[in-house]
């Protein structure tokens, strides 16, 4: 019932290998912002999304407003997974009690969101995040979901779809990610999904680093709309402290993401295989 | 009517030159935390205070909890002076509307607080800041006021005094700072004030740096309870971005503070003049 995007309507061929290298988590920290901007400007990252509730949102929003040439989505946020670096809703937390811990910050784990969050509070908060992004001068190209939390249940997916319709923005859906968050068979008529999603891996990161994994992913990309999800940041003092006791998607991983996707050899690899960049701005034309 | 602290009750002599080197703004950023910690551990900084509403509060609170040997106050916060780095109340902002801008963040200027803030909302919010600090395991030694905002009016001063009484903590009062915020003659019976406050200066900072100014301050310290207020931070990527378009008390200034007060020559200067360190923990014994 769910369909892949019809990329022929954009002028692509069925056999074309299309790739979006998407930077999640812009706005999280100064390090994340700086690395994301450099990866957009000098690397092959061609899309990113911003976390509105984070301390560094305004810094990234300033960039987004003045650089509308880059695909920029809203990374709808319902979790704060860091131990000593906390953020909470855009709305007063007393208005969305099911979304927060006893200090008014987002729950750390997406399972808590699945268990506790009331869909109407989720919707209200995510509308507020979008409204704040719009007010900051961002012209969003898409919506996606931090830690894929909106894929966790059919109720959350329903909110996700409603927000897409309401703000006329494509939402990032992937059957593969839905399986990974234990919510398979939840797609429905009218959903558009990307063909494949690629992402780093903690074991590989710890043992050999991510270069080999990403190289293999690029060498094996198949025809269709591929997305590589990365989280570029510099492994500096700030980012190490944000990620303290949280090596999964931690600052080392993020530095590897930055390094690999700004390496000229990576760009060459894309050229060799005639991999074409694709953006949400293009997708917007055929999905709405 | 207001009195200087009676330091003879602590065993000091009338002619003793007592000095507290106090680091404000801990919790503001990762850079501020790291520099404050290093300045406490290796420099002559002997007291600091934490901004509870800031993104890096939890990181600093973790340090404070595990290092109770250092004087640690609560830097009561009602303003957010930074352009693209925003924070707001600990309470849901809808409960303290007079304290926030239209996005729910603190006003940027203390004059806005003076004009708009309702004393009962100020009190409620500052109680929440103290309660959060206590819950985080901090054992505060004193209260002080970010940008000396609580000195702006008699109503705000009344809240400040009430909080001190309520939580049995000395509050940092200075007739000199009250004059600087255009609220002279506002002290009253029962107030205890420090003898002198020393602070950097933007013009000096821009032209020759702060070393000479601080050196002169130390050479001219008089007998009594002296406080030098500093804001140590590293002038790194994060701090430059926090302070963007705000060179006054900006990242350069903060690096100079760190450098001077961790320089062994500064410690030698104190020794030469027999300047003795004093802390709020001591003051607590005679003020409550």
Interface residues (C-beta under 8 A of the other chain):
Chain A: X29 X30 X31 X33 X34 X55 X56 X58 X59 X62 X83 X84 X85 X86 X87 X90 X92 X93 X94 X95 X103 X104 X132 X234 X236 X237 X238 X241 X242 X244
Chain B: X29 X30 X31 X33 X34 X55 X56 X58 X59 X62 X83 X84 X85 X86 X87 X90 X92 X93 X94 X95 X103 X104 X132 X234 X236 X237 X238 X241 X242 X244
